[in-house]
Amino acid sequence: MTSLTPSGQQPAGPQPARVGASAASTLPGVTGQGFGRLLVLVYAVFALAATARASYQLVTRGGEAPLAYGLSALAGVVYVVATIALARGLRRLAWIAVGVELVGVLVVGSLSLLDSTAFPEATVWSGFGSGYGYVPLVLPFVGLWWLWRTGHPRQATEGPREQENS
């Protein structure tokens, strides 16, 4: 599509390239575009679900399983931070949030299987997220992959650099 001048004619000279969604997903630092939008949506759903569930459980039955409900609240906060960081392109914060998420799901998942008495109620991360279809286990790996991928622009279309003559 070509832009026209007010008189209806094409402007002279080269036109700037437009960046589409597919091109934006390969630019360094762009975490909330292309596939990143879907990732942000999934994180947002988990942020809402984990935060709402933990809040309800802590208010209504907080004394029954404070560790489990507290860990669910922590998971909710981590998902909120990851959502915001990915959506806004706050790469360092996103790396930290998704890294904490990965450690959390691996540690809590392992402990919940090794000592089920410590987790009388399920958390988002217990059983490696089995109550959520193991999405909590897969999500941080996808998040870390996306952060790595968007931090390294593709250079497949670039040829070798020409040597400069001094």
C-alpha positions in Angstrom: 0.0 0.0 0.0 1.4 3.4 -1.0 0.6 6.6 0.8 -0.5 9.5 -1.3 0.1 13.3 -0.9 -2.9 15.6 -0.4 -2.9 16.2 -4.1 -3.4 12.4 -4.7 0.0 11.7 -6.1 2.7 9.4 -4.8 5.5 11.2 -3.0 8.9 11.2 -4.6 11.8 9.3 -3.1 12.0 6.0 -1.2 9.3 5.1 1.2 10.1 4.0 4.8 9.6 0.3 5.4 6.7 -0.6 7.6 7.2 -3.0 10.4 4.5 -5.6 10.6 3.7 -8.0 13.5 6.0 -10.7 12.1 8.9 -8.4 11.7 8.4 -6.9 15.2 8.6 -10.3 16.7 12.2 -10.6 15.5 13.4 -7.2 16.7 15.5 -7.1 19.9 13.7 -6.0 23.0 10.1 -6.4 21.6 8.5 -8.8 24.0 4.8 -7.9 23.7 4.4 -8.1 19.9 3.6 -11.0 17.7 3.8 -14.3 19.6 4.5 -12.2 22.7 0.9 -10.9 22.7 -0.3 -14.5 23.2 2.2 -15.1 25.9 1.2 -11.9 27.7 -2.5 -13.0 27.4 -1.7 -16.4 29.0 0.3 -14.7 31.8 -2.5 -12.3 32.4 -5.0 -15.2 32.7 -2.8 -17.0 35.2 -2.2 -13.7 37.1 -5.9 -13.2 37.5 -6.7 -16.8 38.2 -3.9 -17.3 40.8 -4.4 -14.0 42.5 -8.2 -14.4 42.7 -7.9 -18.0 43.9 -5.3 -17.3 46.6 -7.1 -14.1 47.8 -10.3 -16.1 48.2 -8.6 -19.0 49.9 -6.6 -16.7 52.3 -9.7 -14.8 53.3 -12.1 -17.7 53.7 -9.8 -20.6 54.9 -6.4 -19.0 55.5 -5.7 -21.0 58.7 -6.3 -24.4 57.0 -3.3 -24.3 54.7 -1.4 -21.0 55.1 1.7 -22.3 53.2 -0.2 -23.5 50.2 -2.4 -20.4 50.0 0.6 -18.2 50.6 2.5 -19.9 47.8 -0.5 -19.4 45.5 -0.5 -15.7 46.3 3.2 -15.5 45.6 2.6 -17.3 42.3 -0.1 -14.7 41.5 2.2 -11.8 42.2 4.9 -13.4 40.1 2.4 -13.8 37.2 1.3 -10.2 37.5 4.9 -8.9 37.4 5.7 -11.1 34.5 2.6 -10.0 32.6 3.4 -6.3 33.1 7.1 -6.8 32.3 6.5 -8.7 29.1 3.7 -6.4 27.9 5.8 -3.3 28.5 9.2 -4.7 27.3 10.8 -4.5 30.7 13.3 -7.2 29.8 15.4 -7.3 33.0 12.3 -7.5 35.2 10.7 -10.1 32.9 13.9 -12.3 33.1 13.7 -12.1 36.9 10.0 -12.7 37.2 10.0 -15.7 34.8 13.2 -17.0 36.5 11.5 -16.9 39.9 8.4 -18.6 38.3 10.6 -21.4 37.0 12.4 -21.9 40.3 9.1 -21.7 42.2 7.3 -24.3 40.1 10.3 -26.7 40.2 10.8 -26.3 43.9 7.2 -26.3 45.0 6.4 -29.1 42.5 9.2 -31.3 43.9 8.4 -30.6 47.5 4.7 -31.2 47.0 5.4 -34.6 45.6 8.1 -35.5 48.3 6.1 -34.2 51.3 2.4 -34.1 50.6 1.6 -33.4 54.2 3.2 -30.0 53.9 0.7 -29.2 51.1 -2.7 -30.3 52.3 -4.2 -28.1 49.7 -3.1 -27.7 46.1 -1.2 -24.6 45.0 -0.8 -23.2 41.4 2.7 -24.8 41.4 2.1 -28.0 43.4 2.5 -31.2 41.4 4.3 -29.0 38.8 1.0 -27.3 38.0 -1.0 -30.6 37.4 -4.2 -28.8 38.5 -3.7 -26.4 35.6 -2.8 -28.9 33.0 0.9 -28.5 33.6 0.8 -25.1 32.0 2.6 -23.6 35.0 5.5 -26.0 34.3 5.7 -25.2 30.6 5.0 -21.4 30.8 8.3 -20.3 32.3 10.3 -22.3 29.7 8.3 -20.6 26.9 8.7 -17.3 28.6 12.5 -17.7 28.9 12.7 -18.9 25.3 10.7 -15.8 24.1 12.9 -13.4 26.1 16.0 -15.1 24.7 14.7 -15.0 21.1 13.6 -11.4 21.2 16.9 -10.4 22.7 18.8 -11.8 19.7 17.7 -10.4 16.3 17.7 -12.8 13.4 20.6 -12.2 11.0 19.8 -14.9 8.4 19.0 -12.3 5.7 22.2 -10.3 6.2 25.2 -11.2 4.2 28.8 -11.1 5.3 30.1 -7.6 6.1 32.3 -5.9 3.6 35.8 -5.1 4.8 36.5 -1.4 4.9 39.6 -0.2 3.2 41.8 2.0 5.4 
